Amino acid sequence: MLKINNLREGDIITVDDEGVMREGTVVKVSREEHQALVNNGIQEFWYTQEEMHGVPLDEARLLRLGFVREELEAGVKYKKDSFRVFIPQKGNFSHMEMWWREDRRHFDFPLSLHEFQNLYLDMTKVYLEEA
């Protein structure tokens, strides 16, 4: 379950569409109704908080978002323009560091894709969408 206050238009999430889990993009958020309009690939439909779930952030997702992978001795770095993500253990996204210019942030818990998109937007003022 996701918190409505954490969603923004353009976020990629998973929705429970009558028992079928589908990935979709948030089109509009209604904080008053505690629902989000999501394009699930078939149609746009309003979903409740209970029907929406986060997509785990992993390497495949970063690559689909246009990041380039760089293997280092100390871990793996992902780069997109001047934005950087570093994970000390290959494949372990529960510990990561991200930075853009002087803004540097550390996380000791796994992020969902929509959370990462929102952090990227907060730091760069640019929407992060799949390439």
Backbone atoms as SQL, in Angstrom:
CREATE TABLE atoms (id INTEGER PRIMARY KEY, chain TEXT, resi INTEGER, resn TEXT, atom TEXT, x REAL, y REAL, z REAL);
INSERT INTO atoms VALUES
  (1, 'A', 1, 'MET', 'N', 0.840, -1.180, 0.000),
  (2, 'A', 1, 'MET', 'CA', 0.000, 0.000, 0.000),
  (3, 'A', 1, 'MET', 'C', 0.889, 1.249, 0.000),
  (4, 'A', 2, 'LEU', 'N', 0.514, 2.213, -0.792),
  (5, 'A', 2, 'LEU', 'CA', 1.243, 3.475, -0.878),
  (6, 'A', 2, 'LEU', 'C', 0.469, 4.578, -0.179),
  (7, 'A', 3, 'LYS', 'N', 1.197, 5.573, 0.280),
  (8, 'A', 3, 'LYS', 'CA', 0.552, 6.760, 0.831),
  (9, 'A', 3, 'LYS', 'C', 0.303, 7.734, -0.312),
  (10, 'A', 4, 'ILE', 'N', -0.909, 8.215, -0.401),
  (11, 'A', 4, 'ILE', 'CA', -1.287, 9.153, -1.466),
  (12, 'A', 4, 'ILE', 'C', -0.387, 10.380, -1.469),
  (13, 'A', 5, 'ASN', 'N', -0.007, 10.856, -0.294),
  (14, 'A', 5, 'ASN', 'CA', 0.820, 12.062, -0.215),
  (15, 'A', 5, 'ASN', 'C', 2.204, 11.873, -0.827),
  (16, 'A', 6, 'ASN', 'N', 2.636, 10.622, -1.020),
  (17, 'A', 6, 'ASN', 'CA', 3.949, 10.349, -1.601),
  (18, 'A', 6, 'ASN', 'C', 3.907, 10.218, -3.117),
  (19, 'A', 7, 'LEU', 'N', 2.732, 10.301, -3.712),
  (20, 'A', 7, 'LEU', 'CA', 2.607, 10.113, -5.159),
  (21, 'A', 7, 'LEU', 'C', 2.583, 11.437, -5.904),
  (22, 'A', 8, 'ARG', 'N', 3.192, 11.417, -7.072),
  (23, 'A', 8, 'ARG', 'CA', 3.167, 12.566, -7.977),
  (24, 'A', 8, 'ARG', 'C', 2.850, 12.058, -9.377),
  (25, 'A', 9, 'GLU', 'N', 2.349, 12.956, -10.192),
  (26, 'A', 9, 'GLU', 'CA', 2.068, 12.594, -11.580),
  (27, 'A', 9, 'GLU', 'C', 3.358, 12.153, -12.259),
  (28, 'A', 10, 'GLY', 'N', 3.267, 11.058, -13.014),
  (29, 'A', 10, 'GLY', 'CA', 4.431, 10.511, -13.701),
  (30, 'A', 10, 'GLY', 'C', 5.110, 9.381, -12.951),
  (31, 'A', 11, 'ASP', 'N', 4.751, 9.172, -11.674),
  (32, 'A', 11, 'ASP', 'CA', 5.351, 8.090, -10.897),
  (33, 'A', 11, 'ASP', 'C', 4.935, 6.735, -11.467),
  (34, 'A', 12, 'ILE', 'N', 5.867, 5.801, -11.458),
  (35, 'A', 12, 'ILE', 'CA', 5.606, 4.440, -11.931),
  (36, 'A', 12, 'ILE', 'C', 5.353, 3.567, -10.709),
  (37, 'A', 13, 'ILE', 'N', 4.191, 2.905, -10.689),
  (38, 'A', 13, 'ILE', 'CA', 3.788, 2.061, -9.564),
  (39, 'A', 13, 'ILE', 'C', 3.172, 0.771, -10.103),
  (40, 'A', 14, 'THR', 'N', 2.807, -0.121, -9.187),
  (41, 'A', 14, 'THR', 'CA', 2.069, -1.336, -9.524),
  (42, 'A', 14, 'THR', 'C', 0.675, -1.208, -8.927),
  (43, 'A', 15, 'VAL', 'N', -0.336, -1.615, -9.687),
  (44, 'A', 15, 'VAL', 'CA', -1.711, -1.568, -9.189),
  (45, 'A', 15, 'VAL', 'C', -2.323, -2.964, -9.221),
  (46, 'A', 16, 'ASP', 'N', -3.207, -3.208, -8.267),
  (47, 'A', 16, 'ASP', 'CA', -3.963, -4.453, -8.218),
  (48, 'A', 16, 'ASP', 'C', -5.259, -4.208, -8.980),
  (49, 'A', 17, 'ASP', 'N', -5.297, -4.682, -10.218),
  (50, 'A', 17, 'ASP', 'CA', -6.442, -4.476, -11.104),
  (51, 'A', 17, 'ASP', 'C', -7.308, -5.730, -11.076),
  (52, 'A', 18, 'GLU', 'N', -8.182, -5.797, -10.074),
  (53, 'A', 18, 'GLU', 'CA', -9.083, -6.942, -9.880),
  (54, 'A', 18, 'GLU', 'C', -8.311, -8.255, -9.820),
  (55, 'A', 19, 'GLY', 'N', -7.249, -8.273, -9.001),
  (56, 'A', 19, 'GLY', 'CA', -6.463, -9.483, -8.803),
  (57, 'A', 19, 'GLY', 'C', -5.274, -9.630, -9.730),
  (58, 'A', 20, 'VAL', 'N', -5.176, -8.804, -10.753),
  (59, 'A', 20, 'VAL', 'CA', -4.047, -8.844, -11.684),
  (60, 'A', 20, 'VAL', 'C', -3.141, -7.655, -11.383),
  (61, 'A', 21, 'MET', 'N', -1.869, -7.939, -11.094),
  (62, 'A', 21, 'MET', 'CA', -0.916, -6.867, -10.808),
  (63, 'A', 21, 'MET', 'C', -0.410, -6.294, -12.125),
  (64, 'A', 22, 'ARG', 'N', -0.603, -4.983, -12.296),
  (65, 'A', 22, 'ARG', 'CA', -0.180, -4.293, -13.515),
  (66, 'A', 22, 'ARG', 'C', 0.668, -3.083, -13.137),
  (67, 'A', 23, 'GLU', 'N', 1.662, -2.836, -13.962),
  (68, 'A', 23, 'GLU', 'CA', 2.471, -1.644, -13.775),
  (69, 'A', 23, 'GLU', 'C', 1.791, -0.487, -14.478),
  (70, 'A', 24, 'GLY', 'N', 1.838, 0.681, -13.861),
  (71, 'A', 24, 'GLY', 'CA', 1.196, 1.834, -14.465),
  (72, 'A', 24, 'GLY', 'C', 1.869, 3.131, -14.078),
  (73, 'A', 25, 'THR', 'N', 1.407, 4.197, -14.715),
  (74, 'A', 25, 'THR', 'CA', 1.939, 5.534, -14.472),
  (75, 'A', 25, 'THR', 'C', 0.840, 6.411, -13.893),
  (76, 'A', 26, 'VAL', 'N', 1.166, 7.116, -12.821),
  (77, 'A', 26, 'VAL', 'CA', 0.200, 8.009, -12.177),
  (78, 'A', 26, 'VAL', 'C', -0.079, 9.185, -13.107),
  (79, 'A', 27, 'VAL', 'N', -1.371, 9.405, -13.392),
  (80, 'A', 27, 'VAL', 'CA', -1.804, 10.494, -14.262),
  (81, 'A', 27, 'VAL', 'C', -2.246, 11.689, -13.423),
  (82, 'A', 28, 'LYS', 'N', -2.963, 11.403, -12.342),
  (83, 'A', 28, 'LYS', 'CA', -3.513, 12.463, -11.500),
  (84, 'A', 28, 'LYS', 'C', -3.693, 11.908, -10.089),
  (85, 'A', 29, 'VAL', 'N', -3.552, 12.770, -9.088),
  (86, 'A', 29, 'VAL', 'CA', -3.712, 12.357, -7.694),
  (87, 'A', 29, 'VAL', 'C', -4.829, 13.176, -7.056),
  (88, 'A', 30, 'SER', 'N', -5.761, 12.475, -6.388),
  (89, 'A', 30, 'SER', 'CA', -6.829, 13.138, -5.637),
  (90, 'A', 30, 'SER', 'C', -6.587, 12.875, -4.156),
  (91, 'A', 31, 'ARG', 'N', -6.003, 13.849, -3.481),
  (92, 'A', 31, 'ARG', 'CA', -5.703, 13.689, -2.063),
  (93, 'A', 31, 'ARG', 'C', -6.985, 13.680, -1.221),
  (94, 'A', 32, 'GLU', 'N', -8.027, 14.385, -1.695),
  (95, 'A', 32, 'GLU', 'CA', -9.295, 14.420, -0.965),
  (96, 'A', 32, 'GLU', 'C', -9.971, 13.052, -0.970),
  (97, 'A', 33, 'GLU', 'N', -9.934, 12.369, -2.109),
  (98, 'A', 33, 'GLU', 'CA', -10.578, 11.058, -2.248),
  (99, 'A', 33, 'GLU', 'C', -9.633, 9.909, -1.894),
  (100, 'A', 34, 'HIS', 'N', -8.358, 10.217, -1.632),
  (101, 'A', 34, 'HIS', 'CA', -7.335, 9.201, -1.348),
  (102, 'A', 34, 'HIS', 'C', -7.237, 8.190, -2.485),
  (103, 'A', 35, 'GLN', 'N', -7.233, 8.709, -3.717),
  (104, 'A', 35, 'GLN', 'CA', -7.132, 7.865, -4.903),
  (105, 'A', 35, 'GLN', 'C', -6.172, 8.497, -5.905),
  (106, 'A', 36, 'ALA', 'N', -5.717, 7.656, -6.838),
  (107, 'A', 36, 'ALA', 'CA', -4.880, 8.155, -7.924),
  (108, 'A', 36, 'ALA', 'C', -5.387, 7.579, -9.238),
  (109, 'A', 37, 'LEU', 'N', -5.402, 8.425, -10.259),
  (110, 'A', 37, 'LEU', 'CA', -5.743, 7.989, -11.607),
  (111, 'A', 37, 'LEU', 'C', -4.467, 7.432, -12.216),
  (112, 'A', 38, 'VAL', 'N', -4.504, 6.148, -12.598),
  (113, 'A', 38, 'VAL', 'CA', -3.313, 5.463, -13.093),
  (114, 'A', 38, 'VAL', 'C', -3.594, 4.878, -14.468),
  (115, 'A', 39, 'ASN', 'N', -2.672, 5.108, -15.392),
  (116, 'A', 39, 'ASN', 'CA', -2.725, 4.461, -16.702),
  (117, 'A', 39, 'ASN', 'C', -2.008, 3.129, -16.538),
  (118, 'A', 40, 'ASN', 'N', -2.775, 2.038, -16.549),
  (119, 'A', 40, 'ASN', 'CA', -2.204, 0.714, -16.302),
  (120, 'A', 40, 'ASN', 'C', -1.796, -0.015, -17.577),
  (121, 'A', 41, 'GLY', 'N', -1.704, 0.693, -18.678),
  (122, 'A', 41, 'GLY', 'CA', -1.316, 0.080, -19.938),
  (123, 'A', 41, 'GLY', 'C', -2.507, -0.340, -20.774),
  (124, 'A', 42, 'ILE', 'N', -3.668, -0.465, -20.141),
  (125, 'A', 42, 'ILE', 'CA', -4.893, -0.832, -20.845),
  (126, 'A', 42, 'ILE', 'C', -5.870, 0.331, -20.818),
  (127, 'A', 43, 'GLN', 'N', -5.984, 0.955, -19.649),
  (128, 'A', 43, 'GLN', 'CA', -6.913, 2.074, -19.479),
  (129, 'A', 43, 'GLN', 'C', -6.464, 2.940, -18.310),
  (130, 'A', 44, 'GLU', 'N', -7.055, 4.107, -18.200),
  (131, 'A', 44, 'GLU', 'CA', -6.850, 4.949, -17.029),
  (132, 'A', 44, 'GLU', 'C', -7.989, 4.655, -16.063),
  (133, 'A', 45, 'PHE', 'N', -7.629, 4.430, -14.800),
  (134, 'A', 45, 'PHE', 'CA', -8.630, 4.061, -13.808),
  (135, 'A', 45, 'PHE', 'C', -8.200, 4.612, -12.452),
  (136, 'A', 46, 'TRP', 'N', -9.182, 4.941, -11.604),
  (137, 'A', 46, 'TRP', 'CA', -8.903, 5.435, -10.259),
  (138, 'A', 46, 'TRP', 'C', -8.664, 4.251, -9.328),
  (139, 'A', 47, 'TYR', 'N', -7.565, 4.294, -8.590),
  (140, 'A', 47, 'TYR', 'CA', -7.216, 3.233, -7.644),
  (141, 'A', 47, 'TYR', 'C', -7.088, 3.821, -6.243),
  (142, 'A', 48, 'THR', 'N', -7.459, 3.013, -5.240),
  (143, 'A', 48, 'THR', 'CA', -7.318, 3.420, -3.844),
  (144, 'A', 48, 'THR', 'C', -5.893, 3.128, -3.372),
  (145, 'A', 49, 'GLN', 'N', -5.558, 3.665, -2.207),
  (146, 'A', 49, 'GLN', 'CA', -4.232, 3.427, -1.631),
  (147, 'A', 49, 'GLN', 'C', -3.947, 1.937, -1.472),
  (148, 'A', 50, 'GLU', 'N', -4.962, 1.186, -1.084),
  (149, 'A', 50, 'GLU', 'CA', -4.792, -0.245, -0.844),
  (150, 'A', 50, 'GLU', 'C', -4.491, -1.013, -2.126),
  (151, 'A', 51, 'GLU', 'N', -4.886, -0.476, -3.271),
  (152, 'A', 51, 'GLU', 'CA', -4.685, -1.159, -4.556),
  (153, 'A', 51, 'GLU', 'C', -3.368, -0.774, -5.233),
  (154, 'A', 52, 'MET', 'N', -2.624, 0.159, -4.635),
  (155, 'A', 52, 'MET', 'CA', -1.378, 0.629, -5.243),
  (156, 'A', 52, 'MET', 'C', -0.180, 0.153, -4.432),
  (157, 'A', 53, 'HIS', 'N', 0.877, -0.245, -5.137),
  (158, 'A', 53, 'HIS', 'CA', 2.084, -0.766, -4.500),
  (159, 'A', 53, 'HIS', 'C', 3.311, -0.201, -5.208),
  (160, 'A', 54, 'GLY', 'N', 4.408, -0.121, -4.462),
  (161, 'A', 54, 'GLY', 'CA', 5.656, 0.369, -5.030),
  (162, 'A', 54, 'GLY', 'C', 6.341, -0.687, -5.885),
  (163, 'A', 55, 'VAL', 'N', 7.092, -0.228, -6.869),
  (164, 'A', 55, 'VAL', 'CA', 7.917, -1.094, -7.710),
  (165, 'A', 55, 'VAL', 'C', 9.325, -1.051, -7.125),
  (166, 'A', 56, 'PRO', 'N', 9.929, -2.201, -6.807),
  (167, 'A', 56, 'PRO', 'CA', 11.277, -2.178, -6.238),
  (168, 'A', 56, 'PRO', 'C', 12.284, -1.553, -7.210),
  (169, 'A', 57, 'LEU', 'N', 13.175, -0.736, -6.672),
  (170, 'A', 57, 'LEU', 'CA', 14.230, -0.128, -7.480),
  (171, 'A', 57, 'LEU', 'C', 15.361, -1.134, -7.629),
  (172, 'A', 58, 'ASP', 'N', 15.789, -1.359, -8.862),
  (173, 'A', 58, 'ASP', 'CA', 16.906, -2.265, -9.121),
  (174, 'A', 58, 'ASP', 'C', 17.695, -1.768, -10.332),
  (175, 'A', 59, 'GLU', 'N', 18.729, -2.514, -10.691),
  (176, 'A', 59, 'GLU', 'CA', 19.589, -2.095, -11.795),
  (177, 'A', 59, 'GLU', 'C', 18.830, -2.002, -13.116),
  (178, 'A', 60, 'ALA', 'N', 17.973, -2.962, -13.389),
  (179, 'A', 60, 'ALA', 'CA', 17.217, -2.947, -14.648),
  (180, 'A', 60, 'ALA', 'C', 16.383, -1.675, -14.761),
  (181, 'A', 61, 'ARG', 'N', 15.794, -1.252, -13.652),
  (182, 'A', 61, 'ARG', 'CA', 14.986, -0.023, -13.652),
  (183, 'A', 61, 'ARG', 'C', 15.846, 1.196, -13.928),
  (184, 'A', 62, 'LEU', 'N', 16.995, 1.278, -13.271),
  (185, 'A', 62, 'LEU', 'CA', 17.883, 2.423, -13.492),
  (186, 'A', 62, 'LEU', 'C', 18.315, 2.499, -14.954),
  (187, 'A', 63, 'LEU', 'N', 18.620, 1.357, -15.539),
  (188, 'A', 63, 'LEU', 'CA', 19.030, 1.347, -16.946),
  (189, 'A', 63, 'LEU', 'C', 17.881, 1.785, -17.846),
  (190, 'A', 64, 'ARG', 'N', 16.657, 1.372, -17.520),
  (191, 'A', 64, 'ARG', 'CA', 15.488, 1.801, -18.305),
  (192, 'A', 64, 'ARG', 'C', 15.212, 3.292, -18.152),
  (193, 'A', 65, 'LEU', 'N', 15.666, 3.866, -17.046),
  (194, 'A', 65, 'LEU', 'CA', 15.503, 5.302, -16.815),
  (195, 'A', 65, 'LEU', 'C', 16.617, 6.118, -17.467),
  (196, 'A', 66, 'GLY', 'N', 17.541, 5.440, -18.140),
  (197, 'A', 66, 'GLY', 'CA', 18.600, 6.141, -18.860),
  (198, 'A', 66, 'GLY', 'C', 19.911, 6.259, -18.113),
  (199, 'A', 67, 'PHE', 'N', 20.058, 5.561, -16.998),
  (200, 'A', 67, 'PHE', 'CA', 21.319, 5.590, -16.262),
  (201, 'A', 67, 'PHE', 'C', 22.335, 4.667, -16.932),
  (202, 'A', 68, 'VAL', 'N', 23.600, 5.011, -16.788),
  (203, 'A', 68, 'VAL', 'CA', 24.700, 4.210, -17.321),
  (204, 'A', 68, 'VAL', 'C', 25.439, 3.612, -16.131),
  (205, 'A', 69, 'ARG', 'N', 25.749, 2.326, -16.226),
  (206, 'A', 69, 'ARG', 'CA', 26.394, 1.601, -15.131),
  (207, 'A', 69, 'ARG', 'C', 27.909, 1.700, -15.249),
  (208, 'A', 70, 'GLU', 'N', 28.568, 1.923, -14.101),
  (209, 'A', 70, 'GLU', 'CA', 30.030, 1.933, -14.052),
  (210, 'A', 70, 'GLU', 'C', 30.470, 1.050, -12.891),
  (211, 'A', 71, 'GLU', 'N', 31.210, -0.006, -13.202),
  (212, 'A', 71, 'GLU', 'CA', 31.700, -0.941, -12.192),
  (213, 'A', 71, 'GLU', 'C', 32.934, -0.340, -11.518),
  (214, 'A', 72, 'LEU', 'N', 32.939, -0.310, -10.186),
  (215, 'A', 72, 'LEU', 'CA', 34.070, 0.195, -9.405),
  (216, 'A', 72, 'LEU', 'C', 34.533, -0.885, -8.434),
  (217, 'A', 73, 'GLU', 'N', 35.736, -0.733, -7.899),
  (218, 'A', 73, 'GLU', 'CA', 36.220, -1.690, -6.898),
  (219, 'A', 73, 'GLU', 'C', 35.355, -1.662, -5.645),
  (220, 'A', 74, 'ALA', 'N', 34.895, -0.484, -5.275),
  (221, 'A', 74, 'ALA', 'CA', 34.129, -0.319, -4.036),
  (222, 'A', 74, 'ALA', 'C', 32.631, -0.563, -4.207),
  (223, 'A', 75, 'GLY', 'N', 32.166, -0.808, -5.419),
  (224, 'A', 75, 'GLY', 'CA', 30.739, -1.014, -5.654),
  (225, 'A', 75, 'GLY', 'C', 30.366, -0.689, -7.084),
  (226, 'A', 76, 'VAL', 'N', 29.147, -0.214, -7.274),
  (227, 'A', 76, 'VAL', 'CA', 28.641, 0.113, -8.610),
  (228, 'A', 76, 'VAL', 'C', 28.087, 1.534, -8.591),
  (229, 'A', 77, 'LYS', 'N', 28.441, 2.296, -9.620),
  (230, 'A', 77, 'LYS', 'CA', 27.947, 3.667, -9.753),
  (231, 'A', 77, 'LYS', 'C', 27.059, 3.731, -10.991),
  (232, 'A', 78, 'TYR', 'N', 25.935, 4.421, -10.856),
  (233, 'A', 78, 'TYR', 'CA', 25.018, 4.646, -11.972),
  (234, 'A', 78, 'TYR', 'C', 24.988, 6.142, -12.233),
  (235, 'A', 79, 'LYS', 'N', 25.114, 6.529, -13.509),
  (236, 'A', 79, 'LYS', 'CA', 25.235, 7.941, -13.860),
  (237, 'A', 79, 'LYS', 'C', 24.185, 8.333, -14.892),
  (238, 'A', 80, 'LYS', 'N', 23.637, 9.507, -14.684),
  (239, 'A', 80, 'LYS', 'CA', 22.750, 10.125, -15.670),
  (240, 'A', 80, 'LYS', 'C', 23.043, 11.616, -15.621),
  (241, 'A', 81, 'ASP', 'N', 23.632, 12.129, -16.682),
  (242, 'A', 81, 'ASP', 'CA', 24.112, 13.510, -16.707),
  (243, 'A', 81, 'ASP', 'C', 25.029, 13.702, -15.495),
  (244, 'A', 82, 'SER', 'N', 24.749, 14.675, -14.638),
  (245, 'A', 82, 'SER', 'CA', 25.612, 14.891, -13.472),
  (246, 'A', 82, 'SER', 'C', 25.043, 14.261, -12.194),
  (247, 'A', 83, 'PHE', 'N', 23.970, 13.488, -12.303),
  (248, 'A', 83, 'PHE', 'CA', 23.355, 12.806, -11.159),
  (249, 'A', 83, 'PHE', 'C', 24.027, 11.444, -10.986),
  (250, 'A', 84, 'ARG', 'N', 24.331, 11.077, -9.744),
  (251, 'A', 84, 'ARG', 'CA', 25.011, 9.818, -9.461),
  (252, 'A', 84, 'ARG', 'C', 24.282, 9.022, -8.388),
  (253, 'A', 85, 'VAL', 'N', 24.308, 7.687, -8.559),
  (254, 'A', 85, 'VAL', 'CA', 23.812, 6.749, -7.552),
  (255, 'A', 85, 'VAL', 'C', 24.931, 5.740, -7.329),
  (256, 'A', 86, 'PHE', 'N', 25.263, 5.492, -6.069),
  (257, 'A', 86, 'PHE', 'CA', 26.317, 4.533, -5.748),
  (258, 'A', 86, 'PHE', 'C', 25.767, 3.495, -4.788),
  (259, 'A', 87, 'ILE', 'N', 26.000, 2.215, -5.111),
  (260, 'A', 87, 'ILE', 'CA', 25.660, 1.138, -4.184),
  (261, 'A', 87, 'ILE', 'C', 26.952, 0.378, -3.880),
  (262, 'A', 88, 'PRO', 'N', 27.269, 0.182, -2.595),
  (263, 'A', 88, 'PRO', 'CA', 28.531, -0.463, -2.240),
  (264, 'A', 88, 'PRO', 'C', 28.580, -1.955, -2.560),
  (265, 'A', 89, 'GLN', 'N', 27.436, -2.627, -2.606),
  (266, 'A', 89, 'GLN', 'CA', 27.385, -4.047, -2.936),
  (267, 'A', 89, 'GLN', 'C', 26.582, -4.236, -4.208),
  (268, 'A', 90, 'LYS', 'N', 27.176, -4.887, -5.174),
  (269, 'A', 90, 'LYS', 'CA', 26.509, -5.129, -6.454),
  (270, 'A', 90, 'LYS', 'C', 25.162, -5.822, -6.231),
  (271, 'A', 91, 'GLY', 'N', 24.099, -5.233, -6.776),
  (272, 'A', 91, 'GLY', 'CA', 22.766, -5.818, -6.696),
  (273, 'A', 91, 'GLY', 'C', 22.014, -5.556, -5.403),
  (274, 'A', 92, 'ASN', 'N', 22.656, -4.946, -4.410),
  (275, 'A', 92, 'ASN', 'CA', 22.010, -4.688, -3.121),
  (276, 'A', 92, 'ASN', 'C', 21.602, -3.218, -3.048),
  (277, 'A', 93, 'PHE', 'N', 20.344, -2.948, -3.315),
  (278, 'A', 93, 'PHE', 'CA', 19.848, -1.573, -3.334),
  (279, 'A', 93, 'PHE', 'C', 19.275, -1.141, -1.981),
  (280, 'A', 94, 'SER', 'N', 19.576, -1.898, -0.913),
  (281, 'A', 94, 'SER', 'CA', 19.092, -1.497, 0.408),
  (282, 'A', 94, 'SER', 'C', 20.026, -0.481, 1.067),
  (283, 'A', 95, 'HIS', 'N', 21.218, -0.291, 0.515),
  (284, 'A', 95, 'HIS', 'CA', 22.153, 0.744, 0.962),
  (285, 'A', 95, 'HIS', 'C', 22.601, 1.500, -0.269),
  (286, 'A', 96, 'MET', 'N', 22.309, 2.792, -0.324),
  (287, 'A', 96, 'MET', 'CA', 22.720, 3.563, -1.496),
  (288, 'A', 96, 'MET', 'C', 22.994, 5.004, -1.118),
  (289, 'A', 97, 'GLU', 'N', 23.767, 5.609, -1.976),
  (290, 'A', 97, 'GLU', 'CA', 24.084, 7.021, -1.843),
  (291, 'A', 97, 'GLU', 'C', 23.763, 7.656, -3.183),
  (292, 'A', 98, 'MET', 'N', 23.171, 8.837, -3.153),
  (293, 'A', 98, 'MET', 'CA', 22.901, 9.549, -4.404),
  (294, 'A', 98, 'MET', 'C', 23.294, 11.001, -4.230),
  (295, 'A', 99, 'TRP', 'N', 23.747, 11.597, -5.304),
  (296, 'A', 99, 'TRP', 'CA', 24.119, 13.002, -5.232),
  (297, 'A', 99, 'TRP', 'C', 23.958, 13.695, -6.569),
  (298, 'A', 100, 'TRP', 'N', 23.728, 14.985, -6.454),
  (299, 'A', 100, 'TRP', 'CA', 23.640, 15.890, -7.596),
  (300, 'A', 100, 'TRP', 'C', 24.153, 17.235, -7.121),
  (301, 'A', 101, 'ARG', 'N', 25.228, 17.666, -7.731),
  (302, 'A', 101, 'ARG', 'CA', 25.920, 18.888, -7.301),
  (303, 'A', 101, 'ARG', 'C', 26.286, 18.768, -5.826),
  (304, 'A', 102, 'GLU', 'N', 25.884, 19.718, -4.992),
  (305, 'A', 102, 'GLU', 'CA', 26.253, 19.666, -3.569),
  (306, 'A', 102, 'GLU', 'C', 25.244, 18.897, -2.718),
  (307, 'A', 103, 'ASP', 'N', 24.141, 18.464, -3.295),
  (308, 'A', 103, 'ASP', 'CA', 23.093, 17.729, -2.571),
  (309, 'A', 103, 'ASP', 'C', 23.445, 16.243, -2.549),
  (310, 'A', 104, 'ARG', 'N', 23.771, 15.725, -1.369),
  (311, 'A', 104, 'ARG', 'CA', 24.187, 14.332, -1.219),
  (312, 'A', 104, 'ARG', 'C', 23.266, 13.662, -0.205),
  (313, 'A', 105, 'ARG', 'N', 22.739, 12.485, -0.530),
  (314, 'A', 105, 'ARG', 'CA', 21.801, 11.789, 0.362),
  (315, 'A', 105, 'ARG', 'C', 22.185, 10.316, 0.483),
  (316, 'A', 106, 'HIS', 'N', 21.988, 9.773, 1.691),
  (317, 'A', 106, 'HIS', 'CA', 22.292, 8.373, 1.989),
  (318, 'A', 106, 'HIS', 'C', 21.007, 7.670, 2.418),
  (319, 'A', 107, 'PHE', 'N', 20.863, 6.414, 1.995),
  (320, 'A', 107, 'PHE', 'CA', 19.686, 5.626, 2.365),
  (321, 'A', 107, 'PHE', 'C', 20.131, 4.243, 2.807),
  (322, 'A', 108, 'ASP', 'N', 19.614, 3.792, 3.950),
  (323, 'A', 108, 'ASP', 'CA', 19.917, 2.466, 4.477),
  (324, 'A', 108, 'ASP', 'C', 18.686, 1.576, 4.441),
  (325, 'A', 109, 'PHE', 'N', 17.845, 1.802, 3.463),
  (326, 'A', 109, 'PHE', 'CA', 16.650, 0.986, 3.258),
  (327, 'A', 109, 'PHE', 'C', 16.338, 1.019, 1.764),
  (328, 'A', 110, 'PRO', 'N', 15.685, -0.019, 1.256),
  (329, 'A', 110, 'PRO', 'CA', 15.377, -0.036, -0.183),
  (330, 'A', 110, 'PRO', 'C', 14.325, 1.008, -0.544),
  (331, 'A', 111, 'LEU', 'N', 14.538, 1.678, -1.657),
  (332, 'A', 111, 'LEU', 'CA', 13.584, 2.657, -2.169),
  (333, 'A', 111, 'LEU', 'C', 12.711, 2.017, -3.235),
  (334, 'A', 112, 'SER', 'N', 11.483, 2.469, -3.315),
  (335, 'A', 112, 'SER', 'CA', 10.619, 2.095, -4.436),
  (336, 'A', 112, 'SER', 'C', 10.905, 3.044, -5.591),
  (337, 'A', 113, 'LEU', 'N', 10.545, 2.619, -6.779),
  (338, 'A', 113, 'LEU', 'CA', 10.809, 3.420, -7.973),
  (339, 'A', 113, 'LEU', 'C', 10.175, 4.800, -7.873),
  (340, 'A', 114, 'HIS', 'N', 8.925, 4.890, -7.405),
  (341, 'A', 114, 'HIS', 'CA', 8.273, 6.200, -7.321),
  (342, 'A', 114, 'HIS', 'C', 8.974, 7.106, -6.308),
  (343, 'A', 115, 'GLU', 'N', 9.503, 6.532, -5.224),
  (344, 'A', 115, 'GLU', 'CA', 10.252, 7.334, -4.251),
  (345, 'A', 115, 'GLU', 'C', 11.530, 7.878, -4.888),
  (346, 'A', 116, 'PHE', 'N', 12.210, 7.028, -5.651),
  (347, 'A', 116, 'PHE', 'CA', 13.430, 7.451, -6.343),
  (348, 'A', 116, 'PHE', 'C', 13.121, 8.555, -7.354),
  (349, 'A', 117, 'GLN', 'N', 12.034, 8.383, -8.112),
  (350, 'A', 117, 'GLN', 'CA', 11.637, 9.414, -9.079),
  (351, 'A', 117, 'GLN', 'C', 11.395, 10.750, -8.377),
  (352, 'A', 118, 'ASN', 'N', 10.746, 10.711, -7.221),
  (353, 'A', 118, 'ASN', 'CA', 10.440, 11.940, -6.495),
  (354, 'A', 118, 'ASN', 'C', 11.695, 12.579, -5.904),
  (355, 'A', 119, 'LEU', 'N', 12.626, 11.767, -5.425),
  (356, 'A', 119, 'LEU', 'CA', 13.899, 12.297, -4.930),
  (357, 'A', 119, 'LEU', 'C', 14.684, 12.947, -6.063),
  (358, 'A', 120, 'TYR', 'N', 14.707, 12.291, -7.212),
  (359, 'A', 120, 'TYR', 'CA', 15.398, 12.838, -8.384),
  (360, 'A', 120, 'TYR', 'C', 14.798, 14.192, -8.759),
  (361, 'A', 121, 'LEU', 'N', 13.472, 14.272, -8.756),
  (362, 'A', 121, 'LEU', 'CA', 12.789, 15.530, -9.067),
  (363, 'A', 121, 'LEU', 'C', 13.125, 16.606, -8.030),
  (364, 'A', 122, 'ASP', 'N', 13.109, 16.237, -6.757),
  (365, 'A', 122, 'ASP', 'CA', 13.436, 17.198, -5.699),
  (366, 'A', 122, 'ASP', 'C', 14.854, 17.739, -5.848),
  (367, 'A', 123, 'MET', 'N', 15.771, 16.867, -6.233),
  (368, 'A', 123, 'MET', 'CA', 17.176, 17.262, -6.310),
  (369, 'A', 123, 'MET', 'C', 17.508, 18.014, -7.595),
  (370, 'A', 124, 'THR', 'N', 16.942, 17.594, -8.722),
  (371, 'A', 124, 'THR', 'CA', 17.333, 18.157, -10.022),
  (372, 'A', 124, 'THR', 'C', 16.297, 19.089, -10.628),
  (373, 'A', 125, 'LYS', 'N', 15.058, 19.026, -10.134),
  (374, 'A', 125, 'LYS', 'CA', 13.927, 19.788, -10.695),
  (375, 'A', 125, 'LYS', 'C', 13.556, 19.303, -12.098),
  (376, 'A', 126, 'VAL', 'N', 13.912, 18.055, -12.418),
  (377, 'A', 126, 'VAL', 'CA', 13.624, 17.445, -13.715),
  (378, 'A', 126, 'VAL', 'C', 12.876, 16.141, -13.457),
  (379, 'A', 127, 'TYR', 'N', 11.815, 15.893, -14.226),
  (380, 'A', 127, 'TYR', 'CA', 11.071, 14.642, -14.105),
  (381, 'A', 127, 'TYR', 'C', 11.905, 13.490, -14.644),
  (382, 'A', 128, 'LEU', 'N', 11.820, 12.351, -13.976),
  (383, 'A', 128, 'LEU', 'CA', 12.555, 11.160, -14.378),
  (384, 'A', 128, 'LEU', 'C', 11.567, 10.152, -14.942),
  (385, 'A', 129, 'GLU', 'N', 11.683, 9.894, -16.238),
  (386, 'A', 129, 'GLU', 'CA', 10.789, 8.958, -16.915),
  (387, 'A', 129, 'GLU', 'C', 11.614, 7.906, -17.633),
  (388, 'A', 130, 'GLU', 'N', 10.978, 6.797, -17.951),
  (389, 'A', 130, 'GLU', 'CA', 11.680, 5.747, -18.681),
  (390, 'A', 130, 'GLU', 'C', 12.049, 6.237, -20.069),
  (391, 'A', 131, 'ALA', 'N', 13.249, 5.853, -20.486),
  (392, 'A', 131, 'ALA', 'CA', 13.766, 6.294, -21.793),
  (393, 'A', 131, 'ALA', 'C', 13.093, 5.555, -22.930);
